[in-house]
Amino acid sequence: MKYHFGRYVLDVERRELLVDNTPQAVEPGVFDVLRYLIENRDRVVTRGELLDEVWSGRIVSESALSSRIKDARVVIGDSGARQEWIKTIHGRGFRFVGDVKADSGEAKAPPGALREPQQHIQYCRTTDGIRIAFAETGGGPTIVKAANWMSHLEYDLESPIWRHWINELSHGHRLIRYDERGNGLSDREVSDLSFEAMVADLESVVEALDVDRFALFGISQGCAVSVEYAVRHPDRVSSLILYGGFVQGWRSHDPTEIGKHIAMNSLIRVGWGQDNPAFRQMFTSRFMPGASAEQMAWFNDLQRKTVSPKVAGDLYEVFGAIDVSSQLEKVRTPTLVLHARDDAEIPLASGRAFATGIPGARFVTLESENHILLEHEPAFVRFIQEVRRFIASN
């Protein structure tokens, strides 16, 4: 991605700042301040947020941030008095102002058009005989996405909930997705829905692929599965990307929270399969409070079409018992952890637990309230940029 403003071009992929097409010497920290302010130019960025994002959670002084802001202004011909590009919002933070043109370097599709990759679905069998459906889209270095709850390989490709994830992750990469046992196109009638079985499903899919090393991507409970796989097979995973996950399931919460989850599980088992979507709407509102009516309707249907009420309840119980806290320090794979700041389903602290426990992990907070990032929100654009940059560097 390139950002054009005035005489300047900020090339994110090359990590260059050009003035009149001439590269300028810019310290990495100053570049990151500029990049983050420009990428979030539609709003005020707080000082605390900049400290979190640019310094990846490391403790630094306020004076260090002030120095970086001053240096960032200098390299783009700005100053604290002029504030042509970087404006100080007193008591709140900073905002990048002025006209910016974003250029992805890709040919633009007609308005409303979507890149829809061709999908090839195959099946493999696990060691306990369960048939797992997996799909391949795109081409290039391989990304394997660990299964998450409520998936359907065919339905997801049509859905406004997941379509943009598949399209973007398949662009320039070979994306492998699979339906977890009990979900989607995989065997629905299964007796073993344990965490160990989830890891075995991932192992079976990888063994069915013609790939030595790959980037491993987990969402929600798929993060814990991905961590466990990376610990067991460090030679196979080139980079580990975790989004919206939890180290410990809801059974590790305080008694009040546990009680809420037990009640929620009862509602899943009783109301999930009914034609009236009111029961399912509660989950939709927690997963994507910022969704449109159309997106919410799709997600309501997704719950009913992908998994039975019994299996959904059984899986919810298994998620509550997940605990990979003892495995985090064993991860030796370069790791990127991302989490939505106001995620109502899985709180930000859950993501931070991965980042603090995994040696050398980088943590990125995304400005969103949605557990599943929606297509047109800036947080999804930031997510894709961070993931592409991270995979390319490893």
DACOR-V468846 format. One record per helix or strand. SS is the DSSP state (H for helix, E for strand). FROM is the first residue (numbers start at 0). LEN is the number of residues. If there is no record, write none. Layout:
SS:FROM:LEN ; SS:FROM:LEN
This chain:
E:1:4 ; E:7:4 ; E:15:4 ; E:21:3 ; H:27:12 ; E:44:2 ; H:46:8 ; H:61:14 ; E:85:4 ; E:92:4 ; E:100:3 ; E:119:6 ; E:130:8 ; E:140:5 ; H:152:6 ; H:162:8 ; E:172:6 ; H:194:14 ; E:213:6 ; H:220:12 ; E:236:7 ; E:247:1 ; H:249:3 ; H:254:17 ; H:277:10 ; H:292:14 ; H:308:13 ; E:322:1 ; H:324:6 ; E:334:6 ; H:347:10 ; E:361:5 ; H:377:16
